[in-house]
Amino acid sequence: MQEPSRASVSTVLSVVCRRSWPSGLSPAYSQLLGTLLFSLWGRTGKDSLRILVEPEGDSFPLMEIGTCEAEASEQWDYVLVAHHRTQGDPRQEQFLEELRRKGFHIKPQTIQDQKRVFFGIRADSSIFDLYRTLLLEPEGPAPHAELAAPTPVPVTTRIRIVNFVVMKTKTSAGETFEDLEKDGVFEAKFPLHKGEGHLKKTWAGWRHMFREQPVDEIRNYFGEKVALYFAWLGWYNYMLVPAALTGLLVFLSGFSLFDASQISKEICEAHDILMCPLGDHSRRYQRLSETCTFAKLTHLFDNDGTVVFAIFMALWATVFLEIWKRQRARVVLHWDLYTWDEDQEEMALQLINCPDYKLRPHQHSYLRSTVILILSLIMICLMIGMAHILVVYRVLASALFSSSALPFLEDQVTTAVVVTGALVHYVTISIMTKINKYVALKLCDFEMPRTHSERESRFTIRFFTLQFFTHFSSLIYIAFILGRINGHPGKSTRLAGLWKLEECHASGCMMDLFVQMAIIMGLKQTLSNCGEYLVPWVTHKFRSLRASLAGHLPRDPELRDWRRNYLLNSVNVFSLFDEFMEMMIQYGFTTIFVAAFPLAPLLALFSNLVEIRLDAIKMVWLQRRLVPRKAKDIGTWLQVLETIGVLAVIANGLVIAFTSEFIPRVVYKYRYSPCLKEANSTVDCLKGYVNHSLSVFHTKDFQDPDRIEGSENVTLCRYRDYRNPPDYNFSEQFWFLLAIRLAFVILFEHVALCIKLIAAWFVPDVPQSVKNKVLEVKYQRLREKMWHGRQRLGGVGAGSPPPMPAHPTPTSIFSARSTDV
């Protein structure tokens, strides 16, 4: 663009960003304005200021500040939708009039084929001026402050302000938009998708699955909260790679001993060892050698590498969180949100909505907290009760399958019960998730949190607690209760005095836990991802097809764009929350019982590679635009992750000690094995372990031995336990093993927690480079204040002004009350 001269800049038509000058200015005043604009143009640079010269006529040239293009007067970022039959409803008109009174421009449009009325919403410039005054004005003098152009308000902030005011506006009867929506006065509200084409090309597509995520562009379009979710999910995937490879290595190491394991050899060759019937309806003794295949499979994940992998995962969880904190600090500094305060932001929005807003102080009610605690404990007990329902199902299913006419079910009763039990548990999870969300919401409403962020935090804690017990109650039962309260053959613990409690699988309880984990995690990841994509896709296609059959497209491009946004799937405040919750539950499966399922990180990695693009496609292609939320971290979810890390250490220690055969193998090896007798013997130290770990039961002690096939030829049978006949009390070995198990749990947890603490100390939460940048900005700010203060005092000792940085630095962190919007 050609540089204008001072003489050519004689008049000014308007300053974009809403600055308009009245016509009829005197030539001298116009010349003065032209000179000032020319000077400003020279200081700000040709790219930020454009002067359009009109040499003839009475019209004025146009000065345009490029950075203010986001605030063009005809930006309709938000739309309300109502059915055409409600047009003219007094409550609707009153609500819209209230919005106009607050400074909002409303543009009604009717789409005949949809029988809907659309109301475009745009905030007046005065609202954004007020927002700047409250949050964007400098705290103190800054160099060249008199020449600084107004900070532009991006579209994400405009949408956030409009959405907040719409949600908080009330009619004279005290009805909010939610109340009017429930009564059918309005149908929907949503921000408009605009400028998402680049994200569609570079991010929201299956072919971009292995590309780096454009976090900055996501933030500029969806806001910081969504961007932080994808940044965290991307980092989680990156860190899953070493965990998945290590877990796969542990699992594959079992294949190297698939046929070489001494325990598997003994089980496969134990043709003369008969196992006692497991259930009431079992009619025969089972040879131990018949469980050969399951014994080999169990050794794939129940081997010596399990302990090392469990400790590794405890360290991994800590390193993952610590490095994420460092990554977050860099991102937040880059976004100029280091000192941003959520409470201050919400108070500013409240004042914009209502200048007479009264501050709600922090309050605490011990009575209300006690009631909420009692109700939460009742819900937790209900979740535990759901686990008991699963126990009842497994007992009844065991009896049903045992008496089945199908030979396969009769021979594989335990396997069938485990598989169907996992399916029932998955269905239970799907149902209880909806109930848990409703209960958690009601508890939060009863607690009456002060702000939206506080409500979200408390809801997160309550909902996750209920979801945790829903997902993991059956796993806890299988890992630590199943097969341990059953009594012994001849005197079994019975449910309601009728049905015998189920036993662990013939190859051990680790097989039950492994199958349960594999089915639940596999189903949850596979079905959830399929449903998460197919349901919105089919719904959107159906709505679009129905709309295309109903009539023709509007000719007005703007109205056509509103119609396109309306036909997308609706979103709500839980849309992003549900994505976080899904990842937290998956993280729990990946860490808490990873000792029983070392392939969990690998499954999580494969699932998340799909999940990232799936969420991107949903948000950009299939759903209405999410209301941008400002944030500088992932909030309460970080505490949830830390809690899961601690629970993982405890759970994995208990699984290794009480569920796996690791402790009995180690005790046998160093206390009873043949290697102790011959130091240089080539005999495997676990030789004889299988016979040692099985107790003896005399068949004559059965209450009805004749019902079992071949009982007349069998006098002894074996079962997994440490008991002595004839009274079948626990043996000395049982109590010795119990002491070793408890000692191992204490030692394992202390070692693992110490490793976590050392790792947390060794890896600082905030990188030193970030700390140095913040320190430099603080110092620079103090220098600026000191220089300007001395200038106001007459220049005595003012010295030279502080040097300006040669390259952009995050000075806006401290030069504004709330930084980049």
N, C-alpha and C positions, 0 to 999 in steps of 0.2 A: 504494500500500500504506500502511495506517495506521501511524503511528510508534508503537512500543510504549513503555511506561513502564518505569522501572527496577524497579518492584515486580512487573510482569507477567513480567519476564524472571527467573524463579526457578530454572529448571532447563534443562538442555541435553541434547538427544538425541544429536546427533552433529554434527561439522563435516565437511561434504562435502570431497572431496579426501582421503578415507581417514582422517580424524581421528575416531575413535569413542571415546566415554567409557563406562566400565562402569556398569552400573546400581547403585543403592544408594548414590549420593552423598549426603553429609549436606546438610541444607538450607542450612547456612552456606556450604559449598563451592559448592553450586549457585548460591547468591545471588552469591558472589564471581565465578564464571564468567559469570553473567548480566550483572553490572555491567561486567566487562571487555569482553564482546561488545557491549554497548550502546555503550561508549566507542569501540570499534573501528568499529562501524557508523556512529557519528557522524563519524569521521574519514575513512572510506573512501567514504562516500556511499551513498545508497539503492540505486543501480543495481548496485553491486558486492557488497552484503551483504544477505541477506534473513533475517529471524528469524521463524520460524513459532511462535506461542504456543499452547500446549495448556493451557487454564485448569483442567481437571479431571483427576483420575487420577494414576497414578504414572509415566506416560510423560513423556519430556523433550521440550521444543520442539526444533525443527530449525533450526540456523543453516546457511545455504548461501552459499558464495562463488561467484558466478556465473562468474567467470573460470576456475574449475576444472572446469567441466562437461565439458571435453574428456577428463578423466581418470576418468570414471565406471568403476566396477569391472567392468562387463560389456561393455567395448569389445573386440570381437574384430576386430582389424584385419588379421590375417594367417591364411592357411589353408594347410595341407599336405594333399595328396591322395595316396591310395594305392589300388590295386586291392583289392577285397574278399578276393581269394584270398591276399593277403600279410598279412592281419590276423593278428596273433599271431606274426609272424616275429620271432625273437629279436633280430636286428639292428635291426629297427624299434622294438621295445620298448626296447631299450637306448638308442637315439638319443633317443626321447621321454623316457625316464627321465633322461637327461643334461640335457635341456632343463628338466625339472621341478627338478632339483637346482640349476640356475642361477637359479631363481626365476620360471619361466614356468608359467602355467596352461594346461592343454590340455583341450579339450572335443571328444571324438570324436562324430561323427555319421555315419550311414549313409544313403546315397541308393540305394534299391533299383533304380530304373529305370536308373541309371548304373553300378550295380555298383561303386561307389566308396565309400571311407571318407574322410571329411573330418575334419581335426584343426584346430579353431580354436585359435589361439595368442594368448595375452595375457601381457604382461610384468607382473610384480608391481610394486607401487608402490615397493619398495625399489630396483629398477633405475633408476627415474626419479629417486629421491632421490639415488642415486649419480651419475647424470648431472648433476644440478643441482650437486652438490658439486664435481664435477670441472670443470665448464665454465660454470655459471651463477651461482655464488656471487660476490659482489663481492670485488674485490682489497683493498679497504680500507673503512673505515667510511663510511657514507652517511647523510644526514639521515633520521631516522625509520626507520632500518633495523630497529628492534625491532618496528615495526608493519607491516613490509612482508609481504604475503602471498607464499607460494611462487609462483615463476614457473611458469605452466602449460606443460606440454609438449604442443605441438600434434600432430595426428595424423601429419603428415609425419615428425616426429622419432621418434615411437613406431614407425612402420613401418621407418624406417631402422635403429633400434636392434635391432628384432626380426629383420630380414633379416640384419644383420651377424652376430648371435649364431648364427642358424640356419646360416649359411654357414660359420662358423668352428668350430661344435661338432663334436667327433669322438667316435666310440665308443672302447671300450677297444682295439679292433683298429686304431685310427687312421683309420677310414673317415669321410669327410665326407659331407655331404648329396649332393654331386655324385656321389660314388662309389656311394652307395645308389641314387641316381636312375638311374645307368647300369645297375645290376644289377636294376632293376625293383622294388626295395623301396618306393620312393616314386615317384609319377608326376609330380607338379608341386608348385610352391609359388608363391604370389602374394598380394599385398596386395589387400584388398577395395575395390571401388568403393563409396564412400558419400558422399552429399551432392553428387553431380555434376550434379544437376538444373539448377542455375543456369547452369553452363557449357554444358549442352546447349541451353538456351534462348537464351543471349546470345552464344555463341562458336562452338560446334561445329555449324555448319550452313551450307549454301551461301548462304542469304539474308543471312548476315552477312559476306559476302566483303569489303565495303568499309567495315566498321566497325573502329573502333580496338580493338586487342586488350586484354582485361582482364589485364594482366601480373601484377598483384598477386593476383588470384584464381587465376591459373594457378600462381603460386608457392605459394599456400596449399594447393593441391590436389596438384600434381605435384612441388613442390620447386623450389629455385632454379635448378638446372641446366636443366630443361625451360623454365622461365620465361625464362632468359637466351637460350636458343635461339630462342624465339619473339620476344623483344625484338630480338635481332640480325637475325632474318629480316625482321621488320617494318621495321626501319631500313634494311636492305639494299634492300627493295622501294621504300621512300620515296626513297632516293638513286638508284635505277635510273631514276626518271622523267626527270631532266634528261639522263642518259646516253642513254636510249632516244630522247628527242626529238632530241638532237643527232645521233645516228647515223642516225635516220630523215631528218633534214634533209640530211645529207651524201649519203645514198642518193638522195633525191629530187632533189637538185641535179644529179645525173647525168641525170635526165630532161629537165631544161632544155636540156641539150646532147646529147640523144639523137640528134638529126638534125643538129645544128649543129657537132659535133666535127669538126675538120679530119682527124684520124686516121681516124675512122669513115667520113668521106666518101671518103677516098683508098682505103680497103679496099673499100668498096662499089663504087667505080668502077674497081677494078683488074681488068678483065676480061682483060687481056693478060698478067698476071703469073701464071705457073704455079708452084705450090709442089711441091717434091720429095716423093715418096711417103714417108710417115712410118714404115711398117713393112715387114717382109719380104713380107707377103702383100698389100700394097697394089698394085693392078695399073694404076693410072692417076695422072696428074698432076691435082692439084686446083687450080682457079682460086682465087686469093685472094679474089675477090668472093663466093665461096660461104660464106665465114665472116663475111659482113656482119652478120648478126643477132647472132652471138656477140660481135663486136667492139663493137657498140652496148651489149650487156648488160654486157660487161666494164667499159665506161666508167662504169657506174653506181656501181661501188665502187672503181675504180682511176682516181681523178682527183686534182686538186690538193688537194681538201678532206680526203683521206685522211691527209695528214701532220698537218694541224691537229687532226683528230679523234684521232689516235694520241697527240699531246701532251696533248690535253684529257683523254683517258682515263687517262693517267699521273697528271695532277693530280687527276682525280676519285677514283682509287683511294686516293691519299694523304688527301684531304679526308674521304672516306668512313670510313677507319680512324680518323683523328684525332677526328672528331666522334662516332664510335661510342665511343671511349674516354671522351669527356666524358659521353655518355649513360649509359654503364655506371657511371661514378663517381656520378652522381646516383642511379641505381637502387640501387646498393650502399649508399649512405648512407641512402637511404630504408628499406632493409631492415635497417639496423643491422648490416651485415657488413663494415664498412670495415677493421676490424682482426682479422677472423676468420682463423684459421690452420688450414689443412687437415691438416697433420701433427699438430697438437694434437688435433683432432677424432678422427683415426684412432687415435691413442694412447689417447684416453679410451675409445673403443669397444673397443679391445683389452683394456684393463683391466677394463671391464665384463664382457666375455666370460670373461676369465681373470685373476683378481687376481695370479697369479704370472707374468704376461706379462713377458718379457725384451725390452728394447729392442734392435732391430736397428740397428746403426750403419751409417753410410754406408760403402760399400766400392767399390773400383774394381779391376778385373782387366784388365791390359793384354793378357793372353793371350785372355781371353774377348772383349774388345773387338775384337782383331785378327781373331778367327774370325768374329765377327758382321759386321765390315766386309768381309771376303773373301766371305762368303756373300751379303751384300747386293749386292756388285758382280757376283757371278755371276748373281743374279736380274735385275739391271739389264741385264746383257749378254743375258740371255734375252729381256727385253722388247724390246731392240733387235733381237734375232734374230727376234722376232715381226714386226717391221716389215719385215725382209727376206723373211719368208714372204709378206707382203702384196705385196712387190715381185715375187716369183716368180709369185704368182697373177695380178697385173696383166699380166705378160709373157705368161703362158700364155693368159689370157683374151683378150688382144689378138690372139694367133695364132689362137685358136679363133673369135673373132667375125669376123676378117678372111676366114676360109675358110668362113663360114656361108653356107647357101643362102638366108638371108633377106636381101633387098636392103637393108632398113633397117639391120640390124646391120652390113652391109658398108660402108655409107656413113657410119655414126655410130659407128665402132669406139671412138674415144677417149672419147666421151660414155658409151657403154655400159660401158667399162672403169672409168671414174671412179665411176659410180653403183653398179655391182656391187661395186667395191672398197670403197666406203664401207659397204655392207651387210655385207660380210665382216668389215670392221673392227669394226662394231658387235657382231656375234656373237662375235668374238674378245674384245672388252671384257667381255661378259657372262660368258664362260667364265673368263677370266683374273682377274676380280674375286674369284671364289671361291678360286682358287689363291693369289692374293696375300694374302688374309685368312688362309688357313691357314699360309702361310710366315711372315707377320709375327707371328702368334701363337707359332709355334715359336721364332722368333728371340727374342721377349720371354721366353718360358719359359726358354730357354737362358741369357739374361742375368740372370735371377733378380732382378728389381727389388725394392726394399725395401718399398714400399707400393703400394696399389691405384692411387693417383693417379700415382705414378711409372711404374707399368706401363702405365697408360692413355696417358700422355704419350709413352713410347717406342714403344708400339704405333701411335699416331697418326702419328708421324714415319715409321716404316718402311712402314706400309700406304699412306700418302699418296705416298711416294716411288715405290713400285712402281706405284700407280695412275696417277701422273703419266706415267710412261714408257709405260704401257699405253694411255692415252688419247691422248697427244700424239706418240707415235713416228711414226705414219703422217703426221701433219700436218707434222712436222719434215722427213720425207723429201720430201713434196710441195713444201714451201716452199723448201727449200734444196738438194735433191739431184736431184730429178726433172728430166730434160732437160739436165743440166749435165755428165754424165759419159758421154754417148752417142756422142761422136765427131762425125762428120759423114757426110753421104750418101756412099756408096761405101766407107767405112771406119768401120763402126759397132761400138761395144762390145757384146759378146754375152755372155749368161748361159750358162755352161758351154760356150762356143764354138758354141752352137746358135741361141739365141733372142736377137733384138735387144732391147735395153732400150727401154722405152716412152718416147715423147716427151710433152712437154706438149701441151695442147690447141692447136689451130691459132691460137686467139686469145690464147694466152699462159698461163703457169702460174698466174696469179691466178685464172683461171676454174676450174682444177682445185682450188685451195685453197678457193675460195668454195663450190663444190659439195660438197666433202668436209665442210667445216664445217657447211653447211646441213643435210646429210643426217644426220650424226652427232648434231648438237645437236637437230635436230628429232625424230629417232627417240628419242633418249635422253630428252628431256623428255616427248614424247607417250606413248610406250610405257611409260616408267617410271611416269608418273602414272596411266595407265590400269591397269597391273598393280598398282601400289601400292594402288589403291582396290578394284579388282574382285576380286583374289585374296583379301584379308581378308573382303570382303563376302560373296562366294560361300561361302568356308569357314565363316564364322559362320552363314550361313543354312542350310547343309547340316548343321552340327552341331546347330543348334537344331531343325531338322526331324526329324533322326534321334532326338533326345532326346524330342521330343513324341510320336513314334510308339512309343517304347519303354515309356512308362508315364505315370502321372499326376504332377502337380506335388505336392511335399510340402506338407502343411498348415502346417507350422511356417514362419512368415515368414522367420525367420533362416536356416533351411536352404534355403528357396527362393531367398534372396538369394545364398547360397554357390553354389548350383547355377547361377544366372544368371552369376556371375563365372567359374565353371569352363568354361562353354560359350563364353566369349569366346576370341579367338585369343591364343596364348601370346606372351610377349615375352621378350627376353633382354638381356644387358648391351650388345649391339650395336644395340639398337633405336634409341636416340637417336644413337649414334655413326654409324650408317648415314645418318641424315638430315643430319648435319653433313658427312659425306664427300660426299654427293650435291651439297650446296650449294657445297662447295669446288671440286669438279670443274667445276660450272657457272660459278663465279666465274672459274676459269681460262679456260674458253671465252669468257667475256665480256670478258676483258682481254688475254689473251696474244696471240691472233691477230685482235684486233678490227680491225686495219688491213685485213685481207682480208675481213672479214665485219662491216660496221658495223651490221647488224641484230641482232647478238647480244644487246645490252642489251635490245632490244625483246622478243625471244623470251624472254629470261630473266624480264622483268617479267611477261609474260602467264603464263608457267609458274608463277612464284612466287605470283601471286594465287590460283591453284588449289592450289598446294602448301601454303600456310598452312592453308586450311580442310580440305584433305585430311588433313594430319597431325592437326589438331584432331579431326576425325571419327574417325579411326583410334584415337586415344588415348582418347577418351571413349566412343565407341559400340561399336567393333569389337574392341578389344584389352583384355586385362587391364591392371590399373593398373600403371604403371611404379613401381619403387621410387624414392622421392624421393631425390635427391642434392643435397647442399649445395655451393654454389659461389659465388664472387664475380666470376668472369669466365668466358670461354669457353675458357680454358686454352691448350693448345698451338695451337689453331686460329688464334689471333691471330698467332702467328709464321708459320703457314702462309700466312695472308692477306698478311702483309708480304713473304714470299718470293715469292709470286705477283706482287705489285706490281712487284718488281724484275725478275723474269723477263719480265713484260709489256713493260717498257721495252726490254729487250734484244731480245726476239722481234719487237716491232713495228718497231724500228729496222732489223733485218735483213730483215724482209719488205718494207719500203718500199725499202730499198737494193738487194736482190738479187732479189726476186720480182716486184715491180711494175715498171711502165715509167716511174716517176716520174723517176728519175735519168737514164736515157737521153733522156727528153723535155727535161729541163732543160739537159743538156749540149748537145743538138742546138740548142736555142733560143738559147743564148748562145755557141755556137761555130761552128755550121755553117748556121744558118738564113738564109733570104734577107733577113731583117730587118737583118742586119749590113751588107749591101751598100747598102741604101737605108734611111736612118734614118726618113724620113717615109712609108715605103711603107704602103699599106693591105693588103698581102698578109699572110695569117696566118703567124706566125713558125714554125709547125709544118708548113708546106707542104713536101712532099718527105721528111718524116720516115719514112714507111713504106718508101719505096725505099731510104733511107739505112740502115735497121735490118735489111735483108735481105741476106744474102750470096749470092753467085753460085756455082752448081755446074754444071760441064760434064757433060752427060748421057753423054758418051763415057767418062767415068771410072767409070761404074757397072760392077760386075763382070759383070752380065748385063742389059744395057739392053734387049734384045729382049723380055723378058717383060713390060715395061710397055707398056700400050696407047698408041699414038700416038707412040712413041719415035722413029720414023723422021722425024717432022716437028718434033721438039723438040730443040734443041741446048743450051738453058740452062734451069735451074730455080732457084728461090730457097728459102732456108731461114732460120730465125731464128738468127742468130749473127753474130759479127764475125770473119770469116776471109777470107784472100786466096787466090784460085787462082793458080797450079796446085797448090801444095803444101798449100793449105788450112790453113796455120798461123794462129794468132791474129794479128789485125791490130793496128796501133798504136792504133786506136780502142778495142779490147778492153782493152788495158792501161791506157789513160787512163781509161776508164769504171771499171775495177776500182779504181784509185786514188781516184777520186771517190766510189765506193760505200763504200770503207773509211773515207774521211774523213767522209762523211755519218754513218755508223754511230757513229763516235767522237763527233762533234759532237752528234748527236741524243741519244745516251745521256747525255752530260754535261749537256746542257741540261735534258733531262727529269728526270734525277736531282737536279739543282740545284733545279728547280722543286718536286720532291717534298720535298727537305730544307727549303726555305724554307717550304713549306706546313705541314710538320710542326712547324717552329719557331713559325710564326705562330699556329697553332691549338693552345693548350695541351691536354695530355691530360686535366687535371683542371680543372673550372671554378673560378674564384676564390671563388664562393659556397660551394662544397663545402669548399675549403681553409679559408675563414673559419669555417665551422661546426665543422669539426674542431678548429681552433685555439681557438675559444671553449669547446668541451667540455673540451679539455686544461686550459685556464686555470681553468675552473670546478672541475674535479676537484682540481687542486692547491690551490685555495682551500679546498675541503672538507677535504682531508687536513690542511692547516695548521691550520684551526680546530679539528678534532677532536684533533689532536696537542697543541695548547696547552690544550685542555680537560682532557686526561689529565694534563698537567703541573701542574694546579691552577688553570687559568683565568687565569694571568698573561699579560696582553697578548693575550688571546684575541680581544677585540673582538666585534663583532656577527657572527652567523653569515652565511655567504655567501647572497646573495639567490637565491631560487628563480626560474627562468625563468617568465615570464608565460604562455608557450605551450610545448607539447611540443617538446623538442629531442632530438637523438640522443644523450642522455647515456648510454644503455645501451651505446654503442660502447666506452666506457672504464670503465664501472662493472661490467663482467663480463668474465671471461676469454674466453668465447666468447659473443657477443651473441645476439640473437634466434635461437632454434632453429627 
